[in-house]
């Protein structure tokens, strides 16, 4: 996680992924959203390719950036 610099544990991943799916569902019809950025920065990143694939499947109309930068 961001505060420890370590990959989050299973329950934290499950929570984050559920919240991310909810955010996408909530904003997918907004014309101002042009791209989804997964796990911005490098703190706590995990499974970037899998998450990007899932986001693209959830909203195929938008670009998905799974590696926007690394700060670690």
C-alpha positions as CSV (number, residue, x, y, z in Angstrom):
1,X,0.0,0.0,0.0
2,X,1.0,3.6,-0.4
3,X,2.0,4.1,3.3
4,X,4.2,1.0,3.4
5,X,5.4,0.6,-0.1
6,X,4.4,-3.1,-0.1
7,X,1.9,-4.9,-2.1
8,X,-1.5,-4.9,-0.3
9,X,-2.8,-8.2,1.2
10,X,-5.7,-10.2,-0.1
11,X,-8.5,-8.4,1.7
12,X,-7.2,-5.0,0.8
13,X,-6.9,-6.0,-2.9
14,X,-10.5,-7.3,-2.8
15,X,-11.8,-4.1,-1.3
16,X,-9.8,-1.9,-3.7
17,X,-11.0,-3.8,-6.8
18,X,-14.6,-3.7,-5.7
19,X,-14.4,0.0,-5.1
20,X,-12.7,0.5,-8.5
21,X,-15.4,-1.4,-10.3
22,X,-18.0,0.7,-8.5
23,X,-16.2,3.9,-9.6
24,X,-16.2,2.7,-13.2
25,X,-19.9,1.8,-13.1
26,X,-20.7,5.2,-11.6
27,X,-18.8,7.3,-14.1
28,X,-18.8,5.2,-17.3
29,X,-21.5,7.3,-19.0
30,X,-19.6,10.6,-18.2
31,X,-18.3,12.2,-21.4
32,X,-15.5,13.8,-19.5
33,X,-13.8,10.5,-18.7
34,X,-11.5,9.6,-21.6
35,X,-9.2,7.1,-19.9
36,X,-9.0,4.8,-16.8
37,X,-5.7,4.9,-15.0
38,X,-5.0,1.9,-12.8
39,X,-2.9,2.2,-9.7
40,X,-1.3,5.6,-10.4
41,X,2.3,5.8,-9.3
42,X,4.3,2.7,-8.1
43,X,3.2,2.3,-4.5
44,X,1.5,-1.0,-4.0
45,X,1.0,-1.9,-7.6
46,X,0.1,-5.5,-8.4
47,X,-1.4,-7.5,-11.2
48,X,-1.5,-4.5,-13.6
49,X,-2.1,-6.5,-16.8
50,X,-5.0,-8.4,-15.2
51,X,-6.7,-5.3,-13.8
52,X,-6.3,-3.5,-17.1
53,X,-7.9,-6.3,-18.9
54,X,-10.8,-6.4,-16.5
55,X,-11.3,-2.6,-16.7
56,X,-11.2,-2.8,-20.5
57,X,-13.9,-5.6,-20.4
58,X,-16.0,-3.5,-18.1
59,X,-15.7,-0.3,-20.2
60,X,-14.5,-1.2,-23.7
61,X,-15.2,2.4,-25.0
62,X,-12.3,4.0,-23.1
63,X,-8.5,3.8,-23.1
64,X,-6.9,2.0,-20.1
65,X,-3.5,3.0,-18.8
66,X,-2.0,0.4,-16.6
67,X,1.4,2.0,-16.0
68,X,1.1,5.7,-15.6
69,X,4.4,6.2,-13.7
70,X,6.5,4.8,-11.0
71,X,7.6,6.8,-7.9
72,X,9.4,4.1,-6.0
